[in-house]
Structures are given as structure tokens and as C-alpha cells.
Amino acid sequence: MTYLVNDKCIKCKLMDCVDVCPVDCFYEGKNMLVIKPDECIDCGVCEPECPVDAITADTVPGSEKWLELNKKYSDIWPNINEKKDPPEDHEKFRNEQNKFEKYFKENL
């Protein structure tokens, strides 16, 4: 099992999870974070820290898409190990649906 980040993080990018991760397995894209599955030690300390419930276990039904996305972009995006401020307008996106289709950016 590993943990992963889903589309609830997009345009919110709250980083409480980064602060508590003991192995620095978070990677930062333009408008979301991802977890590198091979680095995650499955400790679970990040999951309850996310105020928008964007972190889930890969055993949750429907998580296959997010596992692949986390794998792909954690190999491309830079590692992050310090909490940064969220985007100024993050609150207005907090409960929005279908954020991946609307806002995801590869920033390659």
C-alpha cells in the first residue's frame, strides 16, 4: 500500500502534508502536489493533515488513475520538503468538482 494525492489538491495545494512527511516524498507541480509511491513508507501521517481530503490510500476503489498520475509526475516535478503558502484564491476551489478536467497542468 502507498498513499497518493487526488484532484482535490488541484488549485488548493495546501501543504500541511509536506510538513509532517518523514521521508520527503512529495513533489510539486504548478497547481497540485503528488506523492512518489516508491518513496512513501505508508506511515499515513500525511492523510489526516490534508484539510481537503486529497490524500488517500491506493487501496481505495477508483484510485488507479491517481496512482499512475502520482507515479508519472513525481518522476518529473521537483521534490518539496518545506511547507509553502497556498495560492491566494485556494478557498474558492476547495469544494469544486471535476478539477482535474478543468485545471490540471502538467508544467513539463
C-alpha positions in Angstrom: 0.0 0.0 0.0 1.0 3.6 -0.6 -0.6 7.0 -0.3 -1.4 9.2 -3.2 -2.8 12.7 -4.0 -6.0 13.1 -6.0 -7.7 16.0 -7.7 -8.9 17.6 -4.5 -5.5 19.1 -4.2 -5.7 20.9 -7.6 -5.8 24.7 -7.1 -5.8 24.3 -3.3 -2.3 23.0 -2.8 -2.3 23.2 1.0 0.9 21.8 2.3 0.3 20.6 5.8 1.1 17.1 4.5 4.6 18.2 3.4 5.4 19.4 6.9 4.8 16.0 8.5 6.2 13.7 5.9 9.2 11.9 7.4 10.7 10.8 4.1 10.0 13.9 1.9 8.1 12.0 -0.8 6.0 15.0 -2.0 6.6 16.6 -5.4 5.2 19.9 -6.5 3.5 20.8 -9.8 2.1 24.1 -10.9 -1.2 23.6 -9.2 -1.0 20.3 -7.2 1.2 18.0 -5.2 1.9 14.3 -5.8 3.5 11.5 -3.7 6.2 9.3 -5.1 4.9 5.8 -4.4 8.3 4.2 -4.3 9.5 6.6 -1.6 6.3 6.6 0.5 6.7 4.4 3.6 3.0 4.1 4.2 3.1 5.7 7.6 -0.1 7.6 7.0 0.8 10.7 8.9 0.0 12.9 5.9 -3.6 11.7 5.3 -5.2 13.3 8.3 -3.2 16.5 7.8 -4.9 17.3 4.5 -7.8 19.7 5.1 -9.4 18.9 1.8 -9.1 15.1 2.0 -6.9 15.0 -1.1 -4.6 12.2 0.2 -5.9 8.6 0.2 -4.5 5.1 0.2 -4.0 3.4 -3.1 -6.4 0.6 -1.9 -9.4 3.0 -2.2 -11.6 1.9 -5.1 -11.0 4.1 -8.2 -7.5 5.2 -7.1 -5.7 3.5 -10.1 -5.8 6.7 -12.1 -4.4 8.7 -9.3 -1.7 6.2 -8.6 -0.5 6.4 -12.2 -0.6 10.2 -12.1 1.4 10.3 -8.9 4.0 7.9 -10.3 4.4 9.8 -13.5 4.6 13.3 -12.2 6.8 12.5 -9.1 9.4 11.5 -11.7 9.2 14.9 -13.4 8.3 17.5 -10.9 10.7 18.8 -8.2 10.8 17.4 -4.7 9.3 19.6 -2.0 10.2 19.3 1.7 9.1 22.6 3.2 5.6 23.9 3.5 4.8 26.9 1.3 1.8 29.3 1.4 -1.2 28.0 -0.7 -2.5 30.0 -3.7 -4.3 33.2 -2.6 -7.6 32.0 -4.1 -7.5 28.4 -2.8 -10.6 28.7 -0.7 -12.9 29.2 -3.8 -11.7 25.9 -5.3 -11.9 23.9 -2.1 -15.2 22.0 -2.8 -15.2 22.3 -6.6 -15.8 19.0 -8.5 -14.0 17.8 -11.7 -10.9 19.9 -11.0 -8.6 17.6 -13.0 -10.5 18.1 -16.2 -10.8 21.9 -15.7 -7.5 22.9 -14.2 -4.7 20.2 -14.2 -1.4 21.5 -15.6 1.5 19.2 -16.4 4.0 22.1 -16.3 6.6 20.0 -18.2 
